[in-house]
Amino acid sequence: MIGAFTLPNEYWSNLQITSQDVENLHTILFERETPLTARDLVSEFIESRIQQERRAAEQKQESAGKPYLPKEKYSVGDDLVFPALGWQKGKVSAVRDGKNPTVVDGFDVITVEFEDQVKRLFAAGLASHFLNDEPLQKPGEDEMSADSILAEHGAKLQKKLESAFVADEGLVRIAGRWFPRSLLIDISEGQLNLVEAVLDMAGGEPLPASELIKDTEIPVGANPKLAEFSLNYAMQSDERFDEVGPAGQVLWCLKRLEPDYVREVPPWLRYADIPHDRDDLTPEMLDLEAQLDDELTTDNFDDDEEVSSVTITLIYPHLRAGTLPVSKRTRKLFPTAYEAPRVRFTLVDGKTEQRIPAWVVLEQGYVFGLREWYKAHQLIPGSLVEVRRGENPDEVIVEAKTQRSSKDWVRTVMVGSDGGFVFAMLKQPITAEFNDRMVVHVPDFKALDPVWDKKRSFEDLLLMVMRELSKSNPQGHVHAQELYAAVNLVRRVPPAPIFAALESNPKFKHVGDLHFRLENDEEGAK
């Protein structure tokens, strides 16, 4: 008998989505009247393709000729297929009487010539034979698992479906879910005005369509899911509204009620690109870069790494803006969305269980909403904050590594009236654990603003900061991590340009273990 029907891996790898595939999925959406994601539809697509190929295989076998059964009679010229030989095809070239004393009723012997010109003899008209009773296995009778195909090829097939759906004007998408345009309910401008009023009363708190729809006067009897999707689609096309729900949820907010630093990047996080060559970074620098979790670092991270918690060392720009970095590593801890560039979620204090409304600004790579929390814990640049997964998809736990307040000697930045600054080791109140190399106490945040406004060139700024830091070390050595933290007191710069300058600029000399000193510093010698 033939083996079970299956399709090779190459079939799924090289598959192209056809208009018939899309039409079949249209039918599913019409029948269910429920918006579905491409991920939801992938399994339906796989099942449909398996059935389609199965039918094609059956038709091909049926057209190949009559299946050979020993009990049947055959004539010269008959086309036959042989299930027991893998459905090989052959033609009857001769028929003669068979002779066997054990067969009472007699039988025929047929000569069959196969496609490879090989001739073989078979019995025909033989009433008693085991092949007469064994059912013919057809292509549909298999154990091919749609689940295994989904596991191996689902992600790629999903992307192909998404592309095909985008090109189909008959489908519309909201928050990753697709639905036939023709089934949408018309939502009027007056109904959208009512929705705006409801969101205005909510004071910036996002609401789902299921809540908003109560005030839109949609006709009684309309399919609730269809009505919600129609409202979502109408709101998506209106600039007053912003969809801010994490993946799996659709939540709406008025754009004008979103915090300023959600709609635009805080000034302390804005980075003006500094040309540099990443090839200058040594393996030790790349390791340090990965540990710093800077949101502006887009390379040097293993996407397959499992992440359940990350301890972040706060740098001044994030502390000042009330934000957390969404690096390639920490991104796995925060909610994402199918389409929304901004996602509203909840931070939960790991010690007090205080719930903090927060926003993930995905494109710019930061979480906003922690300014008051930072102040309450009296955190300083260099303080440690742990971020870990929450119990719910739209919650993230954040915990300051706090301790009983005490005085400790830490590097402190002092700003002069001329916009210059120096570092001094002074006793300061410390309320949380900190990174020894990155801690810098800033007595007055606003005092640093004139330094930011000076807009020094990157090289001048780097030399100035390096010079001031080296004064606190008898050998004049400064670690690359110290320099990164200190530079970010007065300008937003990711690690790579700083590290590349340390390695490539002859004014800096590496003295070992990522410590550097200034070489022939004429300005510092004055």
C-alpha positions as CSV (number, residue, x, y, z in Angstrom):
1,M,0.0,0.0,0.0
2,I,1.2,3.6,-0.5
3,G,2.5,5.7,2.4
4,A,0.5,8.4,4.0
5,F,-0.2,11.6,2.0
6,T,2.2,14.4,2.9
7,L,3.8,17.5,1.6
8,P,7.5,18.3,1.7
9,N,9.0,21.1,3.7
10,E,9.9,22.9,0.5
11,Y,6.2,23.1,-0.3
12,W,5.5,25.3,2.8
13,S,8.8,27.2,2.5
14,N,8.3,28.2,-1.1
15,L,4.5,28.6,-1.0
16,Q,2.9,31.8,-2.4
17,I,-0.5,33.1,-1.3
18,T,-3.0,33.0,-4.1
19,S,-6.2,35.0,-4.7
20,Q,-8.1,31.7,-4.0
21,D,-6.4,31.4,-0.6
22,V,-7.5,34.9,0.3
23,E,-11.0,34.3,-1.0
24,N,-11.2,31.2,1.2
25,L,-10.2,33.2,4.2
26,H,-12.8,35.9,3.3
27,T,-15.4,33.2,3.5
28,I,-14.3,32.2,7.0
29,L,-14.4,35.9,8.2
30,F,-17.9,36.3,6.6
31,E,-19.2,33.1,8.3
32,R,-17.9,33.9,11.7
33,E,-18.6,37.7,11.7
34,T,-15.6,38.0,14.0
35,P,-12.4,39.9,13.3
36,L,-9.4,37.6,13.4
37,T,-5.6,38.1,13.3
38,A,-3.5,36.6,10.6
39,R,-2.1,34.3,13.3
40,D,-5.6,33.1,14.0
41,L,-6.1,32.4,10.3
42,V,-2.8,30.6,9.6
43,S,-4.2,27.3,10.9
44,E,-7.3,27.6,8.8
45,F,-5.1,28.4,5.8
46,I,-2.9,25.3,6.4
47,E,-5.9,23.0,6.7
48,S,-7.4,24.5,3.5
49,R,-4.1,24.0,1.6
50,I,-3.8,20.4,2.8
51,Q,-7.4,19.6,1.6
52,Q,-6.7,21.3,-1.7
53,E,-3.5,19.3,-2.3
54,R,-5.2,16.1,-1.2
55,R,-8.0,16.6,-3.7
56,A,-5.5,17.3,-6.4
57,A,-3.6,14.1,-5.6
58,E,-6.8,12.1,-5.6
59,Q,-7.8,13.5,-9.0
60,K,-4.4,12.8,-10.4
61,Q,-4.6,9.2,-9.3
62,E,-8.1,8.7,-10.6
63,S,-7.1,10.1,-14.0
64,A,-4.0,7.8,-14.1
65,G,-6.2,4.7,-14.7
66,K,-8.1,2.0,-12.9
67,P,-6.6,0.7,-9.7
68,Y,-5.4,-2.9,-10.1
69,L,-7.4,-5.5,-8.2
70,P,-6.8,-9.2,-8.7
71,K,-10.5,-10.0,-9.0
72,E,-11.1,-7.7,-12.0
73,K,-10.9,-8.7,-15.6
74,Y,-8.6,-6.6,-17.9
75,S,-8.1,-6.3,-21.7
76,V,-5.1,-5.3,-23.8
77,G,-4.7,-1.6,-23.8
78,D,-6.2,-0.9,-20.3
79,D,-4.4,1.7,-18.2
80,L,-3.8,0.6,-14.6
81,V,-2.3,2.1,-11.5
82,F,-0.9,-0.2,-8.7
83,P,-1.6,1.0,-5.1
84,A,0.7,-1.6,-3.7
85,L,3.6,-0.3,-5.9
86,G,3.4,3.3,-4.9
87,W,0.7,4.1,-7.5
88,Q,3.0,3.3,-10.5
89,K,1.2,3.4,-13.9
90,G,1.3,0.7,-16.5
91,K,-0.6,-0.5,-19.6
92,V,-1.9,-4.1,-20.2
93,S,0.1,-5.4,-23.2
94,A,-1.1,-9.1,-23.2
95,V,-3.6,-11.4,-21.6
96,R,-3.5,-15.2,-21.4
97,D,-5.1,-18.0,-19.4
98,G,-3.5,-18.8,-16.1
99,K,-2.7,-22.4,-15.0
100,N,-2.6,-23.4,-11.4
101,P,-4.1,-26.7,-10.1
102,T,-5.0,-25.1,-6.8
103,V,-7.3,-22.5,-8.5
104,V,-10.6,-24.2,-9.3
105,D,-12.3,-21.4,-11.2
106,G,-9.4,-20.4,-13.4
107,F,-7.9,-17.0,-13.9
108,D,-6.0,-14.8,-16.3
109,V,-2.4,-13.7,-16.4
110,I,-1.8,-10.2,-17.7
111,T,1.4,-8.6,-18.9
112,V,1.8,-5.0,-17.8
113,E,4.4,-2.7,-19.3
114,F,5.3,0.2,-16.9
115,E,6.4,3.7,-17.8
116,D,10.1,2.7,-17.3
117,Q,9.5,-0.1,-20.0
118,V,9.8,-2.8,-17.3
119,K,7.3,-5.7,-17.9
120,R,5.7,-7.6,-15.1
121,L,3.0,-10.4,-14.8
122,F,-0.1,-10.1,-12.6
123,A,-3.1,-12.3,-11.9
124,A,-6.6,-11.2,-13.0
125,G,-10.0,-12.6,-12.6
126,L,-8.8,-14.2,-9.3
127,A,-11.8,-14.3,-7.0
128,S,-9.8,-15.1,-3.8
129,H,-6.8,-12.8,-3.0
130,F,-5.9,-10.6,0.0
131,L,-5.5,-7.5,-2.1
132,N,-9.2,-7.8,-3.1
133,D,-10.3,-7.3,0.5
134,E,-7.8,-4.6,1.7
135,P,-9.2,-1.1,1.2
136,L,-7.2,1.2,-1.1
137,Q,-5.5,3.9,0.8
138,K,-6.2,7.3,-0.7
139,P,-4.2,10.5,-0.4
140,G,-6.6,11.8,2.2
141,E,-6.0,9.0,4.6
142,D,-2.9,10.3,6.4
143,E,-1.7,11.5,9.7
144,M,-0.2,14.8,8.5
145,S,-0.4,17.2,11.4
146,A,-1.5,20.8,10.8
147,D,-0.1,21.7,14.2
148,S,3.4,20.5,13.4
149,I,3.3,22.5,10.1
150,L,2.1,25.5,12.1
151,A,4.9,25.2,14.6
152,E,7.6,25.0,11.9
153,H,6.3,27.3,9.3
154,G,3.6,29.4,11.0
155,A,5.6,32.6,11.5
156,K,6.6,32.8,7.8
157,L,3.2,31.9,6.6
158,Q,1.7,34.6,8.9
159,K,3.9,37.2,7.3
160,K,2.9,36.1,3.8
161,L,-0.8,36.3,4.8
162,E,-0.3,39.8,6.2
163,S,1.2,40.9,2.9
164,A,-1.6,39.4,0.9
165,F,-4.2,41.0,3.2
166,V,-2.6,44.4,2.9
167,A,-2.9,44.2,-0.9
168,D,-6.6,43.2,-0.7
169,E,-8.9,46.3,-0.6
170,G,-11.7,44.1,0.6
171,L,-10.2,43.6,4.0
172,V,-9.5,46.2,6.8
173,R,-7.3,45.9,9.8
174,I,-7.6,47.2,13.3
175,A,-4.9,46.4,16.0
176,G,-3.8,43.4,13.9
177,R,-7.3,42.0,13.3
178,W,-8.8,41.6,9.9
179,F,-12.4,41.9,8.7
180,P,-14.3,42.2,5.4
181,R,-14.9,45.9,4.6
182,S,-18.4,45.1,3.2
183,L,-19.6,44.0,6.6
184,L,-18.7,47.2,8.5
185,I,-21.4,49.3,10.0
186,D,-21.4,53.0,9.1
187,I,-20.3,55.2,12.0
188,S,-21.3,58.9,11.6
189,E,-19.4,62.0,12.5
190,G,-22.0,62.7,15.2
191,Q,-21.4,59.3,16.8
192,L,-17.6,60.0,16.8
193,N,-18.3,63.3,18.5
194,L,-20.1,61.4,21.3
195,V,-17.1,59.1,21.6
196,E,-14.8,62.1,22.0
197,A,-17.0,63.5,24.8
198,V,-16.9,60.2,26.6
199,L,-13.1,60.0,26.4
200,D,-12.8,63.6,27.4
201,M,-14.8,62.8,30.6
202,A,-12.4,59.9,31.2
203,G,-9.6,62.4,31.6
204,G,-7.1,60.6,29.5
205,E,-7.8,57.1,30.8
206,P,-8.0,54.7,27.8
207,L,-11.3,52.9,27.2
208,P,-12.2,49.9,25.0
209,A,-14.8,50.1,22.2
210,S,-17.1,48.0,24.3
211,E,-17.4,50.9,26.7
212,L,-17.5,53.6,24.1
213,I,-20.1,51.9,22.0
214,K,-22.8,52.4,24.7
215,D,-23.0,56.1,23.8
216,T,-22.9,55.8,20.0
217,E,-26.5,54.9,19.3
218,I,-25.7,52.0,17.1
219,P,-28.9,50.1,16.0
220,V,-30.2,47.5,18.4
221,G,-29.6,44.0,17.2
222,A,-26.3,44.6,15.5
223,N,-23.6,42.0,16.1
224,P,-21.6,43.3,19.1
225,K,-18.3,42.3,17.8
226,L,-19.1,43.7,14.4
227,A,-20.2,46.9,15.9
228,E,-17.1,47.2,18.0
229,F,-14.8,46.5,15.0
230,S,-16.7,49.1,12.9
231,L,-16.3,51.7,15.7
232,N,-12.6,50.8,16.0
233,Y,-12.1,51.3,12.3
234,A,-13.9,54.6,12.2
235,M,-11.8,55.9,15.2
236,Q,-8.6,54.7,13.5
237,S,-9.3,56.9,10.6
238,D,-9.9,60.0,12.8
239,E,-6.9,61.9,14.0
240,R,-8.5,62.8,17.3
241,F,-8.1,59.3,18.6
242,D,-5.1,57.1,19.5
243,E,-5.2,53.3,19.8
244,V,-2.9,52.6,22.8
245,G,-3.7,49.0,23.8
246,P,-1.1,46.3,24.2
247,A,-1.3,43.3,21.8
248,G,-4.6,41.5,22.3
249,Q,-6.4,44.6,23.5
250,V,-7.9,47.7,21.7
251,L,-7.9,50.8,24.0
252,W,-8.6,54.3,22.9
253,C,-7.4,57.7,24.2
254,L,-7.7,61.2,23.0
255,K,-4.3,62.3,21.6
256,R,-4.6,65.8,23.1
257,L,-4.9,64.2,26.6
258,E,-1.8,62.1,26.3
259,P,1.2,63.4,28.3
260,D,3.6,65.7,26.4
261,Y,6.5,63.4,26.8
262,V,4.5,60.5,25.3
263,R,3.6,62.5,22.1
264,E,7.2,63.9,21.8
265,V,10.6,62.7,23.0
266,P,11.8,64.5,26.2
267,P,14.7,66.9,25.4
268,W,17.1,64.9,27.6
269,L,16.5,61.7,25.6
270,R,17.1,63.4,22.1
271,Y,20.2,62.1,20.4
272,A,21.9,63.9,17.5
273,D,23.7,61.3,15.5
274,I,27.5,61.2,16.1
275,P,29.4,59.5,13.2
276,H,31.5,56.6,14.4
277,D,32.7,53.2,13.3
278,R,31.4,50.2,15.3
279,D,34.4,48.2,14.1
280,D,36.5,50.2,16.5
281,L,34.8,48.7,19.5
282,T,36.8,45.9,21.1
283,P,35.1,42.7,22.4
284,E,35.3,44.1,26.0
285,M,33.6,47.3,24.8
286,L,30.8,45.3,23.1
287,D,30.3,43.3,26.3
288,L,30.0,46.5,28.4
289,E,27.7,48.0,25.8
290,A,25.3,45.0,26.1
291,Q,25.3,45.4,29.9
292,L,24.3,49.1,29.8
293,D,20.9,48.6,28.3
294,D,20.9,51.9,26.4
295,E,17.9,52.2,24.2
296,L,20.0,53.8,21.5
297,T,22.0,50.6,21.1
298,T,20.4,48.5,18.4
299,D,23.1,45.9,17.9
300,N,24.9,43.5,20.1
301,F,22.0,41.5,21.6
302,D,20.8,37.9,21.2
303,D,17.2,38.0,20.3
304,D,16.7,34.4,21.4
305,E,17.9,35.2,25.0
306,E,15.2,34.5,27.6
307,V,14.6,37.5,29.8
308,S,12.5,37.5,33.0
309,S,14.1,40.5,34.8
310,V,16.7,43.2,34.2
311,T,18.4,45.4,36.7
312,I,18.9,48.9,35.1
313,T,21.4,51.5,36.2
314,L,19.7,54.9,35.8
315,I,21.6,57.5,33.8
316,Y,20.8,61.2,34.3
317,P,18.6,61.7,31.1
318,H,16.2,59.0,32.1
319,L,16.1,60.1,35.7
320,R,15.4,63.7,34.7
321,A,12.7,62.7,32.2
322,G,11.0,60.2,34.5
323,T,11.6,57.4,32.0
324,L,13.2,53.9,31.7
325,P,15.1,52.7,28.6
326,V,13.5,50.1,26.4
327,S,16.6,48.4,25.1
328,K,16.6,45.3,22.9
329,R,16.9,43.3,26.2
330,T,14.3,45.1,28.3
331,R,11.9,45.3,25.4
332,K,10.9,41.7,26.1
333,L,9.6,42.7,29.5
334,F,7.3,45.5,28.3
335,P,4.0,45.2,26.5
336,T,4.0,45.5,22.7
337,A,1.3,46.2,20.2
338,Y,0.3,45.0,16.7
339,E,0.4,48.5,15.3
340,A,0.1,51.2,18.0
341,P,3.4,53.2,18.5
342,R,2.4,54.1,22.0
343,V,1.1,51.6,24.5
344,R,-0.6,52.4,27.8
345,F,0.1,49.9,30.6
346,T,0.6,49.7,34.4
347,L,3.8,49.6,36.4
348,V,3.5,47.9,39.8
349,D,5.9,48.7,42.6
350,G,7.4,45.4,43.7
351,K,7.5,46.4,47.3
352,T,4.5,48.6,48.0
353,E,2.3,47.3,45.1
354,Q,1.6,50.9,44.1
355,R,0.1,51.0,40.6
356,I,1.6,53.6,38.3
357,P,0.0,54.5,34.9
358,A,2.8,54.4,32.3
359,W,3.4,54.4,28.6
360,V,5.7,52.5,26.3
361,V,6.9,54.7,23.5
362,L,8.0,51.8,21.2
363,E,9.6,53.7,18.3
364,Q,11.7,55.9,20.5
365,G,12.5,53.2,23.0
366,Y,11.5,54.5,26.4
367,V,8.8,54.1,29.1
368,F,7.3,57.3,30.5
369,G,5.6,57.8,33.9
370,L,8.2,57.4,36.6
371,R,9.1,61.0,37.5
372,E,7.2,61.1,40.8
373,W,8.2,57.6,41.7
374,Y,11.9,58.5,41.3
375,K,11.4,61.5,43.5
376,A,9.6,59.5,46.2
377,H,12.5,57.1,46.3
378,Q,15.1,59.9,46.1
379,L,17.0,58.1,43.3
380,I,20.1,59.6,41.8
381,P,22.0,58.9,38.6
382,G,23.6,55.4,39.0
383,S,20.8,54.1,41.2
384,L,19.7,50.5,40.5
385,V,16.1,49.7,39.4
386,E,14.9,46.1,38.7
387,V,12.3,45.5,36.1
388,R,10.6,42.1,35.8
389,R,7.5,40.5,34.3
390,G,4.2,41.2,35.9
391,E,1.4,38.7,36.6
392,N,-0.7,40.1,33.7
393,P,0.4,40.9,30.2
394,D,-0.4,44.6,30.7
395,E,1.6,44.9,33.9
396,V,5.3,45.2,34.6
397,I,6.9,45.1,38.1
398,V,9.4,47.8,38.9
399,E,11.4,47.9,42.1
400,A,14.0,50.3,43.4
401,K,16.9,48.7,45.2
402,T,16.2,50.9,48.2
403,Q,18.0,50.8,51.6
404,R,17.9,52.8,54.8
405,S,19.0,56.4,54.1
406,S,22.7,57.0,55.0
407,K,25.5,59.4,54.1
408,D,28.1,58.1,51.7
409,W,31.0,59.5,49.7
410,V,30.0,59.7,46.0
411,R,31.0,61.7,43.0
412,T,29.1,65.0,42.9
413,V,28.8,67.4,39.9
414,M,29.2,71.1,40.7
415,V,28.2,73.6,38.0
416,G,29.7,77.0,37.7
417,S,28.1,80.2,36.6
418,D,30.1,80.1,33.4
419,G,28.5,76.8,32.3
420,G,31.6,74.8,33.3
421,F,31.4,71.9,35.8
422,V,33.7,69.9,38.0
423,F,33.4,66.7,40.0
424,A,34.1,66.4,43.7
425,M,33.8,63.5,46.2
426,L,31.3,64.6,48.8
427,K,29.1,63.0,51.4
428,Q,25.5,62.7,50.1
429,P,22.3,61.1,51.4
430,I,21.9,57.7,49.7
431,T,18.6,55.8,49.7
432,A,19.2,53.0,47.1
433,E,21.9,50.7,45.9
434,F,24.0,52.1,43.1
435,N,26.6,51.3,40.4
436,D,30.0,52.4,41.8
437,R,31.2,53.5,38.3
438,M,28.1,55.3,37.2
439,V,26.9,57.0,40.4
440,V,26.9,60.9,40.2
441,H,25.0,63.0,42.7
442,V,23.3,66.0,41.0
443,P,22.4,68.6,43.7
444,D,20.2,70.6,41.3
445,F,18.9,69.2,38.0
446,K,18.1,72.7,36.6
447,A,21.7,73.8,37.2
448,L,22.8,71.4,34.5
449,D,20.5,72.9,31.9
450,P,22.9,75.7,30.8
451,V,25.6,73.1,30.2
452,W,23.2,71.2,27.9
453,D,22.4,74.5,26.1
454,K,26.1,75.2,25.3
455,K,26.0,72.6,22.5
456,R,29.8,71.9,22.7
457,S,31.2,69.6,20.0
458,F,31.3,66.0,20.9
459,E,35.1,65.8,20.9
460,D,35.4,69.0,23.1
461,L,32.8,67.7,25.5
462,L,34.4,64.3,25.7
463,L,37.8,65.8,26.5
464,M,36.3,68.2,29.0
465,V,34.5,65.4,30.9
466,M,37.5,63.1,30.7
467,R,39.8,65.8,32.1
468,E,37.5,66.5,35.0
469,L,37.0,62.8,35.9
470,S,40.7,62.1,35.7
471,K,41.4,64.6,38.5
472,S,39.8,62.3,41.1
473,N,42.3,59.5,40.3
474,P,46.0,59.9,41.2
475,Q,47.0,58.1,38.0
476,G,44.5,60.1,35.9
477,H,42.7,56.9,34.8
478,V,39.0,56.9,33.9
479,H,36.9,53.8,33.1
480,A,34.8,53.8,29.9
481,Q,31.7,53.2,32.0
482,E,32.4,56.2,34.2
483,L,32.9,58.4,31.1
484,Y,29.6,57.2,29.6
485,A,27.6,58.0,32.7
486,A,29.3,61.4,33.1
487,V,28.9,62.5,29.5
488,N,25.2,61.8,29.7
489,L,24.9,64.4,32.5
490,V,25.3,67.1,29.9
491,R,24.4,65.4,26.5
492,R,22.5,62.3,25.4
493,V,25.1,60.0,23.9
494,P,24.9,56.2,23.6
495,P,27.9,54.0,24.5
496,A,29.2,53.3,21.0
497,P,30.4,56.8,19.9
498,I,32.1,57.2,23.3
499,F,33.8,53.9,23.2
500,A,34.8,54.3,19.5
501,A,36.4,57.7,20.3
502,L,38.4,56.2,23.2
503,E,39.7,53.5,20.9
504,S,40.4,55.5,17.8
505,N,41.3,59.0,19.0
506,P,45.1,59.3,19.7
507,K,44.3,61.7,22.6
508,F,43.1,58.8,24.6
509,K,45.4,56.0,25.8
510,H,44.1,52.6,26.9
511,V,45.9,51.5,30.1
512,G,44.1,48.2,30.6
513,D,40.7,46.8,31.7
514,L,38.8,49.5,29.8
515,H,40.6,52.3,31.8
516,F,41.9,55.2,29.7
517,R,43.9,58.3,30.4
518,L,44.5,61.5,28.4
519,E,47.7,61.5,26.3
520,N,49.7,64.8,26.2
521,D,46.8,66.9,27.5
522,E,48.1,70.4,27.0
523,E,44.8,72.0,28.0
524,G,44.8,70.1,31.3
525,A,48.3,71.0,32.0
526,K,47.6,74.7,32.0
